């Protein structure tokens, strides 16, 4: 099903490319746009994950530079039966996270500094389990290709306005309409693949971490943290659908124009799932707690007030057990 969905996505994006190319240069422009679309599709399949990580200035970490964060992802990946993904940190204050990669063997997860500093270990586990669920469900290929092509279509639409032929069949009005409609069409394709996928990843993520309430609590914190601006995401809005929660200002409503389901609805679904497994005979076992020698859950790291994962001195970039 995911392969079919990815093929349908590529066909839709290619059609938009060709339509814009036709309005820029007529039939010959359409042929050129088709060639660009094919090249972009191939590039997106093999390199879009690296491009997205670079767009957000992601920094790769390992067990030495971020022992708690890396170790938590390793434990969760083992529970999910997944290969160990590459692990990244985004130096953003807004709490958020995303996953990328064309398949589970070539995957990466990334969390912002704000998320790691704000949340408890259990909440971080819920968030990262959600991202691993996207990898396991093979959503990441579709998500990452969409981000790359949506950005390219928006750029091509701007070219249509600047360089489009006014003597083309559509004329000046057609070129202006293309500049407006093409990015919207790309956005609608993003929405079509984004919303139901989040509910599925929430449920599977709850199974991986072992407690739906951990993820529900994390989603509450993520929603409240949206008031903190995410400058990298604002500069690359085509990647917004990849994050666990919309990193852009606005788009709070659960309607046609949101790339993410309403957070309150997601929390309610997780609470229902918690009640379902809590009343059943086979309660899920939470991921076992680790006892680190230092850091926010024990040892030398002192917690600050508020009960989250932030600890005194740990918020500095490149310091503390988070890396």
SEZA-750185 format. One line per 8 residues: their letters; for each residue x, y, z of C-alpha. Coordinates in nm, 2 decimals, padded with zeros to 4 digits, m for minus. Example, Ala and Ser with C-alpha at 12.3 -4.5 7.8 and 13.67 -1.06 7.14 Angstrom:
AS	01.23,m00.45,00.78 | 01.37,m00.11,00.71
REM end
This chain:
XXXXXXXX	00.00,00.00,00.00 | 00.28,00.24,00.09 | 00.46,00.17,m00.24 | 00.13,00.24,m00.43 | 00.09,00.56,m00.23 | 00.44,00.67,m00.31 | 00.40,00.60,m00.68 | 00.07,00.80,m00.68
XXXXXXXX	00.24,01.08,m00.50 | 00.53,01.09,m00.75 | 00.27,01.09,m01.04 | 00.08,01.38,m00.89 | 00.39,01.59,m00.83 | 00.52,01.51,m01.18 | 00.18,01.62,m01.33 | 00.20,01.95,m01.14
XXXXXXXX	00.56,02.00,m01.26 | 00.45,01.94,m01.62 | 00.15,02.18,m01.59 | 00.37,02.46,m01.46 | 00.63,02.38,m01.74 | 00.35,02.41,m02.00 | 00.25,02.75,m01.87 | 00.61,02.87,m01.87
XXXXXXXX	00.72,02.75,m02.21 | 00.43,02.57,m02.38 | 00.48,02.21,m02.51 | 00.85,02.24,m02.50 | 00.84,02.37,m02.15 | 00.63,02.08,m02.05 | 00.88,01.83,m02.19 | 01.16,02.01,m02.00
XXXXXXXX	00.96,02.02,m01.68 | 00.90,01.64,m01.72 | 01.28,01.59,m01.74 | 01.33,01.80,m01.43 | 01.06,01.61,m01.25 | 01.22,01.28,m01.33 | 01.56,01.40,m01.21 | 01.41,01.55,m00.90
XXXXXXXX	01.23,01.23,m00.82 | 01.55,01.03,m00.85 | 01.74,01.28,m00.64 | 01.46,01.29,m00.38 | 01.46,00.91,m00.35 | 01.83,00.88,m00.28 | 01.92,01.21,m00.12 | 01.61,01.39,00.02
XXXXXXXX	01.68,01.27,00.38 | 02.03,01.43,00.37 | 01.88,01.74,00.22 | 01.61,01.78,00.49 | 01.86,01.72,00.77 | 02.09,01.98,00.62 | 01.80,02.23,00.58 | 01.74,02.21,00.95
XXXXXXXX	02.12,02.22,01.05 | 02.09,01.88,01.22 | 02.39,01.76,01.41 | 02.45,01.39,01.43 | 02.52,01.25,01.78 | 02.64,00.91,01.91 | 02.66,00.72,02.24 | 02.96,00.93,02.35
XXXXXXXX	02.83,01.27,02.27 | 02.46,01.21,02.38 | 02.45,00.89,02.59 | 02.10,00.92,02.73 | 01.93,01.03,02.41 | 02.12,00.78,02.19 | 02.07,00.50,02.44 | 01.69,00.57,02.46
XXXXXXXX	01.66,00.55,02.08 | 01.86,00.23,02.08 | 01.64,00.07,02.34 | 01.32,00.18,02.16 | 01.45,00.06,01.82 | 01.53,m00.28,01.97 | 01.18,m00.31,02.11 | 01.03,m00.22,01.77
XXXXXXXX	01.26,m00.47,01.59 | 01.42,m00.20,01.38 | 01.78,m00.13,01.28 | 01.94,00.14,01.48 | 01.87,00.47,01.30 | 02.11,00.77,01.29 | 02.04,01.01,01.56 | 02.04,01.39,01.53
XXXXXXXX	01.98,01.70,01.74 | 01.83,02.03,01.60 | 01.95,02.34,01.78 | 01.60,02.48,01.81 | 01.42,02.59,02.13 | 01.08,02.48,02.00 | 01.01,02.12,02.12 | 00.96,01.90,01.81
XXXXXXXX	01.10,01.59,01.63 | 01.09,01.41,01.30 | 01.21,01.10,01.12 | 01.34,01.07,00.77 | 01.50,00.81,00.54 | 01.40,00.59,00.24 | 01.37,00.27,00.44 | 01.44,00.13,00.79
XXXXXXXX	01.80,00.05,00.70 | 01.86,00.41,00.59 | 01.67,00.60,00.85 | 01.73,00.89,01.09 | 01.55,01.05,01.38 | 01.60,01.40,01.50 | 01.48,01.59,01.81 | 01.51,01.96,01.89
XXXXXXXX	01.71,02.08,02.18 | 01.39,02.23,02.32 | 01.22,01.89,02.33 | 01.51,01.73,02.51 | 01.54,02.00,02.77 | 01.17,02.04,02.83 | 01.05,01.68,02.86 | 01.09,01.39,03.10
XXXXXXXX	01.25,01.07,02.99 | 00.91,00.90,02.96 | 00.78,01.18,02.73 | 01.09,01.18,02.52 | 01.05,00.80,02.49 | 00.69,00.85,02.37 | 00.80,01.11,02.10 | 01.09,00.90,01.97
XXXXXXXX	00.87,00.59,01.96 | 00.63,00.78,01.75 | 00.91,00.87,01.51 | 01.03,00.50,01.50 | 00.67,00.40,01.42 | 00.69,00.62,01.10 | 01.01,00.44,01.01 | 00.85,00.10,01.07
XXXXXXXX	00.54,00.20,00.88 | 00.76,00.32,00.59 | 00.60,00.66,00.60 | 00.94,00.84,00.59 | 01.00,00.79,00.22 | 00.67,00.94,00.13 | 00.71,01.22,00.38 | 01.06,01.31,00.27
XXXXXXXX	01.00,01.30,m00.10 | 00.69,01.51,m00.05 | 00.89,01.77,00.13 | 01.15,01.79,m00.14 | 00.91,01.80,m00.43 | 00.67,02.05,m00.27 | 00.96,02.29,m00.22 | 01.06,02.24,m00.58
XXXXXXXX	00.71,02.30,m00.71 | 00.68,02.63,m00.51 | 01.01,02.74,m00.66 | 00.90,02.65,m01.01 | 00.58,02.84,m00.96 | 00.78,03.15,m00.88 | 00.98,03.09,m01.21 | 00.64,03.08,m01.39
XXXXXXXX	00.56,03.43,m01.27 | 00.90,03.57,m01.35 | 00.98,03.40,m01.68 | 00.64,03.26,m01.80 | 00.54,03.33,m02.16 | 00.26,03.57,m02.17 | 00.19,03.45,m02.53 | 00.14,03.09,m02.41
XXXXXXXX	m00.20,02.93,m02.44 | m00.29,03.03,m02.08 | m00.16,03.39,m02.12 | m00.06,03.62,m01.84 | m00.37,03.53,m01.63 | m00.28,03.16,m01.65 | 00.08,03.23,m01.54 | m00.05,03.42,m01.23
XXXXXXXX	m00.30,03.15,m01.15 | m00.02,02.89,m01.18 | 00.19,03.09,m00.93 | m00.10,03.07,m00.68 | m00.24,02.73,m00.76 | 00.07,02.51,m00.79 | 00.19,02.56,m00.43 | m00.16,02.50,m00.31
XXXXXXXX	m00.18,02.18,m00.51 | 00.15,02.06,m00.36 | 00.02,02.15,m00.02 | m00.30,01.95,m00.07 | m00.09,01.64,m00.17 | 00.10,01.69,00.16 | m00.22,01.70,00.35 | m00.36,01.39,00.18
XXXXXXXX	m00.07,01.18,00.31 | m00.02,01.34,00.65 | m00.32,01.34,00.87 | m00.43,00.97,00.90 | m00.07,00.87,00.91 | m00.02,01.06,01.25 | m00.29,00.86,01.43 | m00.14,00.53,01.31
XXXXXXXX	00.21,00.64,01.42 | 00.07,00.76,01.76 | m00.09,00.42,01.83 | 00.22,00.22,01.71 | 00.45,00.45,01.90 | 00.25,00.39,02.22 | 00.29,00.02,02.17 | 00.67,00.06,02.12
XXXXXXXX	00.73,00.27,02.43 | 00.48,00.07,02.63 | 00.25,00.35,02.77 | 00.01,00.57,02.56 | 00.00,00.83,02.83 | 00.37,00.91,02.79 | 00.30,01.02,02.43 | m00.02,01.19,02.52
XXXXXXXX	00.16,01.39,02.79 | 00.44,01.48,02.54 | 00.18,01.60,02.28 | 00.04,01.83,02.54 | 00.38,01.98,02.60 | 00.45,02.00,02.23 | 00.13,02.19,02.16 | 00.21,02.44,02.44
XXXXXXXX	00.56,02.48,02.30 | 00.44,02.58,01.95 | 00.44,02.94,02.06 | 00.82,02.92,02.05 | 00.93,03.01,01.69 | 01.11,02.75,01.49 | 01.32,02.96,01.25 | 01.45,02.67,01.04
XXXXXXXX	01.10,02.53,00.98 | 00.96,02.87,00.89 | 01.24,02.90,00.63 | 01.15,02.56,00.49 | 00.77,02.52,00.53 | 00.75,02.23,00.28 | 00.90,02.01,00.56 | 00.64,02.10,00.82
XXXXXXXX	00.44,01.78,00.77 | 00.74,01.57,00.87 | 00.74,01.69,01.23 | 00.54,01.52,01.51 | 00.35,01.85,01.55 | 00.32,02.14,01.31 | 00.62,02.36,01.37 | 00.47,02.66,01.19
XXXXXXXX	00.27,02.94,01.35 | m00.11,02.90,01.29 | m00.28,02.59,01.15 | m00.43,02.49,01.48 | m00.76,02.37,01.35 | m00.84,02.01,01.25 | m00.96,02.10,00.91 | m00.87,02.07,00.54
XXXXXXXX	m00.59,02.32,00.57 | m00.39,02.16,00.85 | m00.11,01.91,00.78 | m00.16,01.76,01.12 | m00.47,01.63,01.31 | m00.59,01.84,01.60 | m00.36,01.77,01.90 | m00.65,01.73,02.14
XXXXXXXX	m00.80,01.46,01.91 | m00.47,01.28,01.91 | m00.45,01.29,02.29 | m00.80,01.17,02.32 | m00.73,00.87,02.09 | m00.42,00.78,02.30 | m00.62,00.81,02.62 | m00.88,00.57,02.47
XXXXXXXX	m00.60,00.33,02.38 | m00.46,00.35,02.73 | m00.80,00.26,02.87 | m00.84,m00.02,02.62 | m00.51,m00.19,02.71 | m00.55,m00.11,03.07 | m00.88,m00.30,03.10 | m00.76,m00.59,02.88
XXXXXXXX	m00.57,m00.90,02.99 | m00.25,m00.81,02.80 | m00.13,m00.48,02.93 | 00.18,m00.35,02.75 | 00.50,m00.35,02.94 | 00.66,m00.01,02.96 | 01.02,00.03,02.84 | 01.24,m00.05,03.14
XXXXXXXX	01.38,00.25,03.32 | 01.75,00.30,03.29 | 01.96,00.43,03.57 | 02.23,00.66,03.42 | 02.53,00.76,03.62 | 02.45,01.12,03.54 | 02.19,01.33,03.37 | 01.83,01.43,03.43
XXXXXXXX	01.70,01.09,03.56 | 01.96,01.02,03.83 | 02.32,01.07,03.93 | 02.49,01.40,03.90 | 02.23,01.59,03.69 | 02.01,01.82,03.90 | 01.66,01.88,03.77 | 01.52,02.22,03.75
XXXXXXXX	01.16,02.29,03.86 | 00.86,02.19,03.65 | 00.91,01.82,03.63 | 01.03,01.81,03.27 | 01.36,01.68,03.13 | 01.54,02.01,03.16 | 01.81,02.02,03.42 | 02.04,02.30,03.55
XXXXXXXX	02.32,02.35,03.31 | 02.19,02.10,03.06 | 02.03,02.35,02.83 | 02.37,02.47,02.70 | 02.43,02.36,02.34 | 02.66,02.05,02.32 | 02.65,01.98,02.70 | 02.48,01.73,02.93
XXX	02.37,01.37,02.86 | 02.15,01.48,02.57 | 02.45,01.60,02.38
REM end
